[in-house]
């Protein structure tokens, strides 16, 4: 499945042969992502100020973000990319794609299970991780966090595709991903929040 998707005309951009070109693509995309991140934070501050809504949002974000950082970000960088790259270099493409498919399935299964468990236990977990909220605010934290537990799953799947793209020296789409993540949150602030209220922030994260 991964191979078929990456062989599409749009996704199958030519590999970046030059280290300088790859560094430029990543650096430029990083700068754009940072600028959008500042714009995102500015929009959040202008819409909600320094009130409790943003505190609820950031509190709800903690555990989903922790799941992604612990289970996906480090593990894929340390294990998957070197193995996949090595198999491709050895001309064992069939084994490489089977490995990628297996990692994708395992990532989806593990993160889905853990996210579901935390979503069920969210009222107790959030009381431990983010104490000090009123009961009404804590209910909002729990509701937003349950929506955001979709985020680690989608980011995990994205990370597998990103690892494949990096291994194949295709850096453009990999570099665009953080930009689109910020764009999703900005869309949430501009369009979802006016319709759904603060819960629109959580759906903006999922969209990103």
C-alpha positions as CSV (number, residue, x, y, z in Angstrom):
1,X,0.0,0.0,0.0
2,X,2.8,2.4,0.9
3,X,4.6,1.7,-2.3
4,X,1.5,2.3,-4.4
5,X,0.8,5.6,-2.7
6,X,4.4,6.9,-3.0
7,X,4.5,5.8,-6.7
8,X,1.8,8.3,-7.5
9,X,2.7,11.1,-9.9
10,X,2.6,13.9,-7.3
11,X,4.2,11.9,-4.6
12,X,6.9,10.5,-6.8
13,X,9.0,13.6,-7.1
14,X,12.6,13.0,-8.1
15,X,15.1,12.2,-5.4
16,X,17.2,15.1,-4.1
17,X,20.7,14.2,-5.2
18,X,22.5,17.1,-3.7
19,X,23.1,17.4,0.1
20,X,23.0,21.2,-0.3
21,X,19.6,21.1,-2.1
22,X,18.2,18.8,0.6
23,X,19.5,21.0,3.4
24,X,18.0,24.1,1.7
25,X,14.6,22.4,1.3
26,X,14.5,21.4,4.9
27,X,15.9,24.7,6.2
28,X,13.5,26.8,4.2
29,X,10.5,24.7,5.2
30,X,11.6,24.9,8.8
31,X,11.7,28.7,8.6
32,X,8.2,28.8,7.0
33,X,6.9,26.4,9.7
34,X,8.4,28.6,12.5
35,X,6.8,31.7,11.0
36,X,3.5,30.0,10.8
37,X,3.9,28.8,14.3
38,X,4.4,32.4,15.5
39,X,1.3,33.4,13.5
40,X,-0.6,30.5,15.0
41,X,0.3,31.5,18.5
42,X,-0.6,35.1,17.8
43,X,-4.0,34.1,16.5
44,X,-4.6,32.0,19.6
45,X,-3.6,34.9,21.9
46,X,-5.7,37.4,20.0
47,X,-8.8,35.1,20.0
48,X,-8.6,33.8,23.5
49,X,-6.2,36.1,25.4
50,X,-4.6,34.8,28.5
51,X,-7.7,33.2,29.8
52,X,-8.6,29.7,30.9
53,X,-9.5,28.6,27.3
54,X,-5.9,28.5,26.2
55,X,-4.9,26.8,29.5
56,X,-7.5,24.1,28.8
57,X,-6.2,23.7,25.2
58,X,-2.5,23.4,26.3
59,X,-3.4,21.0,29.1
60,X,-5.4,18.8,26.8
61,X,-2.5,18.7,24.3
62,X,0.0,17.3,26.8
63,X,-0.7,13.6,26.8
64,X,-1.4,13.1,23.1
65,X,1.8,15.0,22.3
66,X,3.7,12.9,24.9
67,X,2.4,9.7,23.3
68,X,3.7,10.8,19.9
69,X,7.1,11.9,21.1
70,X,7.7,8.8,23.1
71,X,6.3,6.1,20.8
72,X,6.8,7.5,17.3
73,X,9.3,10.3,16.9
74,X,12.4,8.8,18.6
75,X,11.7,5.1,17.7
76,X,11.2,5.7,14.0
77,X,14.2,7.9,13.7
78,X,16.5,5.5,15.6
79,X,15.2,2.2,14.2
80,X,13.0,2.3,11.1
81,X,14.9,4.8,8.8
82,X,18.3,3.1,9.1
83,X,16.8,-0.3,8.5
84,X,14.7,0.8,5.5
85,X,17.6,2.7,4.0
86,X,20.0,-0.3,4.4
87,X,17.5,-2.6,2.7
88,X,17.1,-0.2,-0.2
89,X,20.8,0.2,-0.5
90,X,21.2,-3.6,-0.7
91,X,18.7,-3.7,-3.5
92,X,16.3,-5.6,-1.3
93,X,13.3,-3.4,-2.2
94,X,10.7,-6.1,-1.6
95,X,12.0,-6.6,2.0
96,X,12.1,-2.9,2.5
97,X,8.5,-2.4,1.5
98,X,7.4,-5.3,3.6
99,X,9.2,-3.8,6.6
100,X,7.6,-0.4,6.0
101,X,4.2,-2.1,5.8
102,X,4.8,-4.0,8.9
103,X,6.0,-0.9,10.8
104,X,2.9,1.0,9.6
105,X,0.5,-1.7,10.8
106,X,2.3,-2.0,14.1
107,X,2.4,1.8,14.6
108,X,-1.3,2.1,13.9
109,X,-2.2,-0.8,16.1
110,X,-0.1,0.2,19.1
111,X,-0.9,3.9,19.0
112,X,-4.6,3.1,18.5
113,X,-4.7,0.9,21.5
114,X,-2.8,3.3,23.8
115,X,-4.8,6.3,22.6
116,X,-8.0,4.4,23.2
117,X,-6.9,3.4,26.7
118,X,-5.9,7.0,27.6
119,X,-9.2,8.3,26.1
120,X,-11.2,6.0,28.4
121,X,-9.1,6.9,31.4
122,X,-8.8,10.6,30.5
123,X,-10.9,11.9,33.5
124,X,-8.4,10.3,35.9
125,X,-5.2,10.9,33.9
126,X,-6.0,14.6,33.4
127,X,-6.7,15.1,37.1
128,X,-3.2,13.8,37.8
129,X,-1.3,15.5,35.0
130,X,-3.2,18.9,35.0
131,X,-4.5,19.5,38.5
132,X,-6.0,22.9,39.6
133,X,-8.8,23.3,37.1
134,X,-12.4,23.7,38.1
135,X,-14.7,20.8,37.4
136,X,-16.2,22.5,34.4
137,X,-12.8,23.3,33.0
138,X,-11.6,19.8,33.7
139,X,-14.5,18.4,31.7
140,X,-13.4,20.6,28.8
141,X,-9.8,19.3,29.2
142,X,-11.0,15.7,29.0
143,X,-13.3,16.4,26.0
144,X,-10.5,18.2,24.0
145,X,-7.9,15.6,25.0
146,X,-10.2,12.7,23.7
147,X,-10.5,14.4,20.4
148,X,-6.7,15.1,20.2
149,X,-6.0,11.4,20.9
150,X,-6.7,11.0,17.1
151,X,-3.6,13.1,16.5
152,X,-0.9,10.6,17.6
153,X,-2.4,8.0,15.3
154,X,-2.4,10.3,12.3
155,X,1.1,11.7,13.1
156,X,2.4,8.1,13.5
157,X,1.1,7.1,10.1
158,X,2.6,10.3,8.7
159,X,5.9,9.6,10.4
160,X,6.2,6.2,8.7
161,X,5.6,7.8,5.3
162,X,8.0,10.5,6.2
163,X,10.7,8.0,7.1
164,X,10.2,6.3,3.7
165,X,10.5,9.6,1.9
166,X,13.7,10.6,3.7
167,X,15.2,7.2,3.0
168,X,14.4,7.6,-0.7
169,X,15.9,11.2,-0.6
170,X,12.5,12.8,-1.3
171,X,12.5,15.7,1.1
172,X,9.9,18.1,-0.4
173,X,6.7,16.5,1.0
174,X,8.5,15.5,4.2
175,X,9.4,19.1,4.7
176,X,6.0,20.5,4.0
177,X,4.3,18.3,6.7
178,X,5.1,20.7,9.6
179,X,3.8,23.6,7.6
180,X,0.5,21.9,7.0
181,X,0.3,21.0,10.7
182,X,0.3,24.7,11.6
183,X,-2.1,25.4,8.8
184,X,-4.6,22.9,10.2
185,X,-4.5,24.6,13.6
186,X,-4.9,28.0,12.0
187,X,-7.9,26.7,10.1
188,X,-9.3,25.4,13.4
189,X,-9.0,28.9,14.9
190,X,-10.5,30.7,12.0
191,X,-13.3,28.4,11.0
192,X,-13.9,25.7,13.5
193,X,-13.9,27.8,16.7
194,X,-16.6,30.2,15.5
195,X,-18.9,27.2,14.8
196,X,-18.0,24.7,17.5
197,X,-16.4,26.9,20.2
198,X,-13.1,25.9,21.9
199,X,-13.6,22.3,20.8
200,X,-12.7,23.6,17.3
201,X,-9.1,24.0,18.5
202,X,-8.9,20.2,19.1
203,X,-10.3,19.4,15.7
204,X,-7.8,21.9,14.2
205,X,-5.0,19.9,15.7
206,X,-6.5,16.7,14.2
207,X,-6.8,18.3,10.8
208,X,-3.2,19.5,11.0
